[in-house]
């Protein structure tokens, strides 16, 4: 990496001034554990808020079963607890996550776009224009969708252990095919949704002309002017090569230490890097 223009984000990076935030950024305090719902037509999204300050959308991992509980069960660290002291943290269950409370139609022909509708619709519902975003696992492709759909609204983005495409994903035995269990789990709860519909939904998401990060092209990443911080992982579903390629291509990308999840003692250092990155790009 020394031969590239990338440098590791130092924990003591200079921070932007912490002046009071304008009303347009919806700085009002939100209580933890609110458990609210946003509805738009047939879509009903269960979301939660905690803390106050500049808005920070937190996209939980867990594939198509991505829910708020991720942050207290499977996350490398509890991002809500970690950042609610400085930011208005907003997170939600993914639409139709079997263990969540968000529901809506299965939009077979526009799977990634339908999730972007929900993310941006929630921020519109809350009266939030500009925001920062941090996503884990499947949150990586979701973030690229947001950067494509609303680049002027996303101030900065953190992609932690992002999902990416690998050729071996076509192998039915590939561990990344965990999303295949989503359809049967969902249809068991929602008999009005058919297995053929869920199969086509998943196929369109992950197996129809798949490449790179699923939601955008390399050319898009190469031209992206939004600041991003990448925290790579190195497991089948979160390929190191794809995460690092994003960091190399994006002109305003930074990359964390690696590995950052193991040993456990490294996680606090990675969290400090995220704090420094967000603080440096938070509008004054």
Secondary structure, DSSP 8 states (H G I E B T S, - for coil): -TTSS--B--TT----------GGG----B-TT--EEEEETTEEEEEEEEB-SEEEEEE--SGGG--TTHHHHTSSS-HHHHHTTTEEEEEE--TT-TTSS-B----GGGHHHHHHHHHHHHHHHTT--SEEEEEETTHHHHHHHHHHH-TTTEEEEEEES-----GGGGSTT-GGGGGHHHHHHHHHH-TTS-HHHHHHHHHHHHTSS--TTSSS-HHHHHH--SEEEEE---BTTB-HHHHHHHHHHSTTEEE--SS-SSSGGGHHHHHHHHHHHHHHHS--
